[in-house]
Amino acid sequence: MRHVCGPPRANELKGLQEAVAPLGCTFTEVNKETDNRFEINDATCTAGQYDFKIDGKYRIILMDIGD
């Protein structure tokens, strides 16, 4: 069972958008799993649809092909 802290704050959302933008990705839903980890599901990218795990420094730590 994973812990979800709720939606990210505005500054966190901006950091997440900047993290995936170089890959041509946008997203509409993000979960803050912990204070230092975020999950983006079903991001639309130029190369297809992906899920991401991003750390508190807005580094992509996991990029997986979306379902």
C-alpha positions in Angstrom: 0.0 0.0 0.0 1.5 3.3 -1.0 1.1 6.5 0.9 -0.3 9.5 -0.9 0.2 13.0 0.5 -2.2 14.7 -1.9 -1.8 17.2 -4.7 1.5 19.1 -5.2 1.8 22.8 -4.3 2.0 25.3 -7.2 5.8 25.5 -7.0 6.1 21.7 -7.0 3.8 21.5 -10.0 6.0 23.9 -11.9 9.1 21.9 -11.1 7.4 18.7 -12.3 6.4 20.3 -15.6 9.9 21.6 -16.1 11.3 18.1 -15.4 9.3 16.4 -18.2 9.1 19.2 -20.7 12.5 18.4 -22.4 10.9 15.0 -23.3 8.0 16.7 -24.9 5.6 15.6 -22.1 2.6 17.1 -20.6 0.3 15.7 -17.9 -3.0 16.4 -16.2 -2.7 14.3 -13.1 0.1 14.0 -10.5 0.2 12.4 -7.1 2.5 13.5 -4.3 3.5 10.1 -2.8 5.8 11.4 -0.1 7.4 14.7 0.7 10.2 13.7 -1.7 8.5 11.7 -4.4 5.9 12.4 -7.0 4.0 10.1 -9.5 2.8 11.2 -12.9 0.5 8.7 -14.7 -0.3 8.7 -18.3 1.8 11.7 -19.4 1.5 12.5 -23.1 4.9 12.7 -24.7 6.2 13.1 -28.2 7.4 9.4 -28.0 4.1 8.1 -26.6 2.4 7.7 -23.2 4.5 7.3 -20.1 4.4 7.1 -16.3 7.0 8.8 -14.2 8.4 8.8 -10.7 10.2 12.1 -9.9 12.1 12.9 -6.7 12.0 16.0 -4.6 14.8 17.6 -6.6 12.6 17.1 -9.8 14.8 14.4 -11.2 13.2 11.6 -13.2 14.0 8.4 -11.3 11.7 6.1 -13.2 10.1 6.4 -16.7 7.8 3.6 -17.7 5.7 3.0 -20.8 2.1 3.8 -19.8 -0.7 1.2 -20.1 
